[in-house]
Amino acid sequence: MLKAIVITEQPVSASVPAGYSLTLRCRAEACTSLRYQWFSQLQSACCQITGATEPDLLITARETQLYICRINDLQRNFTFSNWVKVEVHQRIARDLLPELWQGEPVIVINPTVLEVKVGKELQLQCAALGIPAPHYQWYHNGKPMEDQKKKKLLINSAKVSDSGTYLCCAANSHGEHWTNAVDVHIGTCWPDTFFATDKVALLVGNNHYQNHPNLMAPITDVFELSLLLKKLGFRVVSLLDLNKVEMMIAVNQFLQLLGKGVYAIFYYAGHGYEHSGRNYMVPIDAPQPYAPENCISVQRILHKMQQRQTALNLILLDTCRKWYNPQCALSQVQPLEPWGNTVYGYATSEDAEAYEVQDGEFSSGIFMKYLKKHILQEKKVTHMLEDVLEDIGRDPLVTGKQVMEIKHTLKEARALTDPIYPTGLTAVLWGHSCELLRETVTFPCGIQVELRFREVFSNVMHVSAKLQAPPPHIADVRLLLCRPAEMQDLAVLRGSQSDQVESLLTSLSEHEELDCVLRLCGLQKVQTDVLLQLDLHYTQLGTKQRARESLRKILRKSLVAQLFSQKKCVIPPHQEASKPTSSSYPKDGSMVPAAQKGLASLEVESGSSSQCSSQSNTCSEPEENDESDLSSLCSALLRASPGQNCS
């Protein structure tokens, strides 16, 4: 029996500019020799292509046509390939293609802004070149539209809920390319006042340096600014003590949250300097002396922020601006790009220092002292900063030492208090990972424990546990929080008393007695979910015996951990980011019985329980009258970098 003709390579469709030459390929196998014949169809007429009897068909695209290949053997058996379409774009210049184009998608038609009445038809159009021809996927407010997978998006009867931001992804085997985002309004008009499509802020405070003097104010300043910006509707990522790689990743992911119409704030408090007209932020691992290659350029960040088509870019630098090389000519800050949306707020003037002061139990920067006084005002952001400038100028502590400086190209009267009319893009990227609240878990014996999660900063977490009323047959209950020994990415805060940090943490916590408290820092170093173990020790009244039960809780990655796990910035070969230790524990978020071995201990707070042994991988049963000092867990924030054990 003769083997049937089997097509081993089908021709593929293509989308090309007029005059472009390409080859359609078809391959088949059989027991006898094979013959090929190509056909084309233009409109409704199908005709044989004279001389097209080879597996490869070379064509110069003139107009859109369909093609098919017939393959037959010597026994007059035959089969046909798939129909393919060569779409020709007549008004597209060939020089639009990259010089070494490999067939990856190239967008040639972007959708345009529309206003559509309710009940009317909504159409958006896009197109892309590509070999193979790209397939399309439309997105509405960042979510894929299941029924919109063609070049033309069509909604027959538009509703108000169809308003928002649309964009399309064109993809083939060589890659993908996105159209510009476009705003569509159904039955409504833009408000008359200025507004933001979203508000996003990245706050970085570097306190504990490896090779430079430590600072006190950034921890308080970042904390207080974060609270104020949240009142204004900002989505805030606040980070403490980042090395250069971590700062690069944080900035890169911050940029991904920005988009058209967004109000963006970047705030930095820490060591810094000015050199050749550029401002540099100093990471905690920067060596002595300062050098641009070891620091982060603020101007580069601003340039990338402007590329995101934001409506407002506010850069707040609470850092010194001393010249790196006093022998060089007077530095001039590079002129701002003429986008009309940028504001610089410098805590101090050129070649001057920024000061921090002790205000009771807190240390605060002079700049932040007055910024937090005015930032909630409903006035143009530059006018608000002018009020800050005037207050600093009247402060006798820094007269003749520190003068704030403002530079801007803001052409519109935009204020941080402007309303938000969201498009949904940032919300989708942001997700719900930062919503860490509380959860009640139940042990097999029936005892319930309420777990509470609070972020002091985006990379410093406060975990507490509160025992609920035990069943009548159980007494003398003790609770411990533990973690697996292989989870080395988290640091537990211990150390001497720190009134400043303790006050910040207390302001976030409920004023009630808690059974266990655990504080973790350096969460930017964790790229997996966090596993916490709860150990419960109790006495059964019926048998008078002590018993122990354990549960494991999968703590989903916080927002900052998710941001840092998506590393898209280029890291120099000689620098390696911290790698998370892999974990074999389940990641379904459920409570599962825990093994009794292979667990490292964490120091926890308990009224009458012992700390877990640091020499053992098991948590021993708590002894009486061994009470830890709660405040010692958080005091190490002032003297240890995230990710390090603070002993």
KESE-980137 format. One record per residue (C-alpha): y, z, x. Coordinates in steps of 0.02 Angstrom, whole numbers, plus 32768, in hexadecimal, padded with zeros to 4 digits. Each point is the difference from the previous one (the first is absolute). Example, Ala and Ser with C-alpha at 12.3 -4.5 7.8 and 13.67 -1.06 7.14 Angstrom:
<sites>
7F1F8186826780AC7FDF8045
</sites>
This chain:
<sites>
80008000800080A77FCC804680808085802680967FFD7F8D80AB7FDA8046805580A4802D80BB80078020801E8075809380BE7FF0800A806F7FDF7F6A80AE7FB48012809080777FE180A17FEB7F9F80A57FFC805C80B980177FDF806B7F9C807980AB7FAC801080117F457FE17FCC7F9880967F8D808480497F5A7FC080467F6180647FE37F457FE97FFD7F8B80247F6F7F50802C803B7F597FF97FA87F548020804C7F517FF47FB57F49800880337F647FA37FC27F5A7FB9803F80477F50801180A17FB6803F809880207F9380917F947FCC80AC803E7FCC80817FB57F8C80A8804E7FD7805D7FEB7F5C80AF80307FC9804F801D7F5880B87FEA7FDC803280347F527F6C7FC27F957FC47F71806E7F6E802080767FDD7F7E80867F947FE88098805D800B80A57FDE7F6380637FB1802280A97FF180BC7FE17F47800B802C8002808A80837FEA80BC7FEB80B680168035808D7FB37F9C80A77FF4805B80927FF17F8880BD8002800B803D805F7F68807A7F9B7F967FE780477F537F9180817FAD7F4F7FBF7FE47F4F803C7FDF7F717FD280767F4280047FF57F737FC580717F5B7FB27FC97F69801580727F617F997FE77F5E7FEA80627F8F7F68801B7F9D80297F63809B7FEA7F94800F80BA7FE080B480397FFE807080967FE580BA80217FFC806C807D805B807C806E7FA780A37FB37FC7808F8033807280BA7FF17FE6807C7FCD808680A6803D7FBB80967FA9804D80AD80508002807D7F71800380A0805F80277FBC806D808B80307FD280B27F6F7FF9807A8063806380807FF280957F8A7F50801780457FE38066809E7FED7F98809D7F48802D80137FD4800D7F487F4A802F7FE380057FF67F42803D80B07FDA806A80117F6080B97FD3800E806D802A7F69806A7F6B7FCA803880397F52803780B27FD9801880467F5080B3801A7FC68059808C7FA37FF57FF27F43804480527F647F927FDF7F68801480367F4C7F7880677FAE7F7C7F907FB1802D7F6780687F957FAC80848006804280B17FD77F85808C8005801A80BB7FD17F7A807E7FC8800580B47FA57F8980767FB7800380AE7FBB7F84807D7F54802180477F587FB980367F9780347FA2807980017F6D803780B47FE57FCC80667F6A8085806A7FAC801280B27FC0809B803D7FA5803A80B58008806C80617F858052809D80457F848000808E7F647FF17F947F937F637FF880027FA27F5A7F4C7FD97FD480287F677F9580867FB480707FA87FA5808F80567F577FFF809E7FBB804E805980137F5B800B80AA7FAD800A7FEF7F44801C80877F7D800F7FB17F54805B808F7FA9805E80728078801480B97FDC807B807F80477F6E804B80637FEF7F59805A80A6802380587FF3802A80B77FDD7FB480AA7F8B7F6C80157FBA7FAF809B7F6C7F92802A7F827FFD808E7FBC7F59803C7F60801180667F767F98804D7F7F8016808A80897FFB8085806C808C7FBA807D802C7F7980BA7FEC7FE0806E80567F7F80907FB97F9D80A680587FF2800680897F7D80627FD27F64804980707F797FE27FD17F4B805A80527F6E7FBF7FF37F4F807B80267F76806C806E806E808D7FE5807A8029805180A58069809C7FEA80B97FF180247FFF808D80817FAF7FFC80AB7F4A803480047F69800880737F567FB37FDF7FBC8098805D80368084807C7F9C8023809E8026807480937FAD802280A7803480A380537FC6802880B1802280A580587FC7801980B4800580B680367F7B80228082800B7F9180997F847FF4808E80817FD8808780A8802F7FB4804E809F7FB97FC380307F5380757FFD7F6A800E80747F6A80677FA67F7C7F987F637FD57F7A805F7FA3807D804E7F87806D7F657FF47F707F8C7FD47FBE807D7F8180A680177FA6802F7F4880027F557FD67FB7801E80737F6B80AE7FB87FE07FC67F4B80087F7380237F868084803E7F8680537F5580127F5C7FA87FD57FCC7FCF80B07F4B7FEF80348001806580A07F8F800280988031809180727FAB801080A88009807E808E7FDE7FE980B97FC77F4C801A7FD37FAC80A280357F4D80227F677FAD7FB6800D806B7F6380BA7FDA7FEE7FDC7F45800E7F79800C7F7A806D80697F8D80927F86800C7F907F697FE77FB180487F6380AA803A7FC0803A7F4B800B7F6C7FCA7F958042806F7F7380A77FA67FFE80297F687F9880887FA57FA3807F80767FB27FBA809F804F8071808B80417FBA803080AB802C809980697FC5801F80B1802B80AC80477FD8803E80AE801F80AC804B7FCD802180B3802A7FD080B280577F59801580797F9F806B80667F6080067FEC7F74807F804F7F538007803B800A7F4D7F5980367FB97FCB80A87FBB7F57804280337F9380867FB17F95806780767F4A801E7FCD7FB180A6802A7F957FB2808A808F7FA480588003802580BC80948031806A807A7FAC8017802C7FA07F627FCF7F488004800C7F7E7F747F4A7FCE80147FCB80B37FD4807380127F6B80227FAC7F5880987F917FE2805C80267F5E80507F547FFB7F567FAC7FFD7FD080697F6A809F7FD17FA57FE47F4780227F5480097FB2804280637F6C807E7F777FDC7F777F7E80017FB280587F6A80957FCD7F90802D80B37FD9809D80257F9A80348094806D7FCD803580B0803C80AC80357FDC803880B2802380B780257FF2803280B7800980BB801F7FEF7FF180BB80657FFD80A080517F5E8039801C802880B880017F66806E7F627FEC8063805E7FBB809680B18046800F80297F8080887FEE7F6C7F8C808E7FB67F9B802E804E7F5A7F777FD47F87802C7FAA7F5F7F8D80117F6B7FBF7F547FD580557FB47F667FA280117F5D7FB77F657FAF806F7FBC7F747F8B80317F73807F80727FAD7F8280897FDD7FF7806C809C804780AD80277FF0806280A2802280BB7FFC8006804780B17FFF80BD801180717FEF8096806D7F8180597FD67F9580967FD4805A80A3800180A77FA47F7F80827FCE7FC9803B7F547FF680BC7FEA7F8E80747FA1803180B07FCC7FA7809D7FCC802980277F4B7FAD80A67FD87F447FE8800F800E7F43800580357F848084805B7F687FBD805D7F6C804680BC7FFB7FE37FED7F527FB57F7D80387F818063809D7FD680857F937FAF7F957F6B7FCD7F9B806A7F8880A4803D7FB480387F517FCE7F657F917FF47FE8801A7F4480B17FC37FD880127F6A7F8C806C7F9680717FEF7F6D80757F908032809080867FDE8082807B806E7FA27F7E808A7FF97FE97FF480BD80BD800780187FFF80A97FA87F7B8039807B80687FC08091809980607FC67F9F80A37FEB7FB67FF180AF80AE7FE18044803C80A37FB47F70806880458045806C808F7F54800E805180017F48803380BA7FD7800A80177F8D80947F447FF4801A7FB27FA37F6E80517F7E7F907F997F9E7F83800A7F4280057FE47F847F717FE37F4580117FD77F8F7F6F80057F547FB17FE980407F4E805D7F887F8E7FCC804F7F5B802180AD7FBB7F4A803780087FD980B97FF67F6280628021800D803E7F4C7FF07F4F7FB87F767FEE7F7C7F577FB180247FBF7F6B7F9F7F547FF080507FA17F5E801C7F5F805C80297FDF7FB680AD8027809D80627FA6806C7F817F607F9C8019800D800A80BE802A80B97FF47F6E80247F8D7FD480AD7FC17FBC804680A28091807880167FE180587F5A7FAB809C8044800C80887F7F7F7380767FCE7F4B7FFC7FCB7F8380807FC07F50800280497F6980637FC47F78804E806C7F4B80047FC3801080BA7FDB808B7FDA7F8480968039806680957F8C7FF480817FE1808A80A67FA87FEA802E7F95809780B87FD6801A80457F7A807480B67FF7803480517F9280838080805E8067801D7F5C805B7F9F7F5F7FEC7F96803080967FFA80BD7FE47F98803E7F6E7FF180AA7FAF7F5580227FB07FE5809F7F9C7F7580467F938009807C7F717F6480547FBB7FF380077F437FB680957FA47F47800E80337F70800F7F827FCF80B47FD27F617FFE806B80607FDB80A2807080728068804F801080AD802C7F47800F80427FB680A280347F4B801F80117F9D80A2803C7F5080277FA57FA5808C7FF77F5180487F7A7F9D80608004801680BC800D7F44801F80A57FF37FA1806F8010809980947F9F7FB9804C80937FA4805D808F804E7FFF80AD7FB480A58059800B7FF480A780588071805F8073809080798005807680267F71807D7F787FD2807D80307F7A80447F507FF57F5C7FA97FDA7FBE80907F9780997FF37F907FE77F467FE77F4A80187FD0802780937F8F807E7F967FA07F737F8A7FD17F7F80837FD47FED80667F63803080B680157F5480477FDD7F6F804580627F897F78803D7F4E8019803B80017F7A8087808A7F9D80557FE97F72807B80897F97804D7FDB7F5D805A80757F98806B7FF37F5A805A7FB97FA77F6780407F5A80457F6F800A807B7F8080027F727FC87F577FC27F74803B7F8F7FF280767F6D800180B9802E7F69806C7FDB802080B77FD87F7680807FE8800E80977F8F7F8D809380277FEC80827F787FB880AE80257FDA80777F717F90808E7FC57F867FEC7F6F800D80A17F9B7F4F7FF27FBD7FAC7FFC80AC808E804A806A7FE27F72807B80847F9B805A7FFB7F457FE180577F69804780257F567FB4805A7F6B804A80567F687FBA80507F6D8056809E7FAF7FC180327F51803380BD80008011803C7F4F7FED80727FBB808680B480317FE380837F787FFA802A801080B77F497FF280347FF07F607F9B809C7FB980507FC2802880AF7F527FB87FDD804B7F537FE2803B7FDB80B080557F58800480798019808F7FD87FC380AF7FCF80908071800F7FE480BC7F567FF880568023809B80688022806A7F667F7780327F88801980577F5C7F9880987FD97F597FCC7FB87FB980637F6E7F57804E80117F857FAE7F8A7FB380687F787F5B7FE87FA7803480667F69800F7FAF7F5480A97FB97FCF7FF080027F43807480947FED7F7B806C7FAF7FC780B080297F55800280547F95808F80438023801E80B87F84801B808C800B80A88055800C7FBA80B0806A7F84805E80A480447FBD80928037806A8071808A7FC580B480087FCA8066809E8000802C802B7F4D805B80887FA37F9A80817FA0802A80B07FCD7F63804A804A7F9B7F7B80557FDD7FD280B380337F5F80547F787F8180217FB7800A80AD804B7F8180777F668007806F7F897FCF7F777FEB7F6C7F8F7FDD80707F6C8075806B7F9A7FC280B38006800D80737F6C80AA80567FFB800D80B48036807180827FB380AD802E8042801E7F63806780A37FBF7FB980577F6A804F80BB7FEA8009802E7F757F8780A17FD480577FAA7FE280A67FAF7F647FBB80A57FA47FEB8066804180927FAF7F868079805E7F717FAF8090802780757F9C7FF8809E7F6F7F877FED7FF37F467FE27F9D7FC07F6A7F4C7FE380257FF7808980857FAC80A67FE6808880827FFB7FB580948057
</sites>
